[in-house]
Amino acid sequence: MSAEPILFIIGSGDESDRVAQTGAMQISVAGASDLHKLLLEREPYELLHVSRNFFRQTRERRLLHYRVLVNLITEAEQSSRTLDNLRKLLRGVPGKIINPPEAVLRSTRDRVARMLSGIPGLIVPKAARLRGDKPALAARMLDTAGIKPPIILRQAGTHGGKIIGCFDSVDATVAALVAGEHVATEFIDFRSADGLYRKYRMFFIGPHTILRHMLVSDSWNVHASARSIFMASRPELVAEERSLFETEDDPLATNVRQVLDEVHRKMALDFFGMDFGVTQDGKVVLFEANATMSFFPFSSDPQYDYLRRCFAPAQAAFRELLGLPSQAGPALSISLQSA
């Protein structure tokens, strides 16, 4: 193995110290990026598991010889203590740190909303953090933030379209609070002219921007199941998405591209994803932007094979970000470092 392997840093979040591994590079961690799967061919690397109890361990940790350290702990709300441990651990480390923990800690939904607010052409729904055990305070927070119904309520740290609900009043929103922290977001109607909802996902890897998909549904809460439940029986929608991947030109309108370029500039992350919609008058509606967003899996339905066109540019961008050559070398053995 090279004397300068890449270190992939993983963590299982603040509430669990369990990491599941099923083989080389098959890292299964709640609230983590899956971009490591872009490295299909083996590279010299090691793994470091950083948990919330990391500094209770007495094992000596030597991080000075790694040329690249890739932080795969990306869920800022579920892993804040773990990320803070990692921030302390990486002090003085000379290697290149991909997605530093302090940058990830700034990527909660409410902080991203504040960070990206004011970009011309971008609609950033107002967002506020609420405590489930303080309903009166939650109502005041919604008022202070200027969040008007309909209001989307979700538990902090959840993704993949998982919400508590979308409520038509402040009272109903507060009544739906459960234990723990929540994020309340104002609902922005992003229906297209045909009455359907389109959700785009872009990945930003180093300086590169890569379209991952465009999902279409008759429900505003668009997520992966829309592909089989709604799109599969509508060939015109499949053709619409396919055309974005087959065009020789930029698949995005000029004004949308300008908004994404400004988002890319403002987000202090080396890699992250962004989900968004586009209103009928061409404005971009932010849904979320963070490094936890999943790139995999691809659909097994052959009519969506065109989606795999995004793999090669994403892989090339990730390898470039990690300072790897454009072509991977032969398979190499892997060591596991944990604490």
Disulfide bonds with the S-S distance in Angstrom:
none
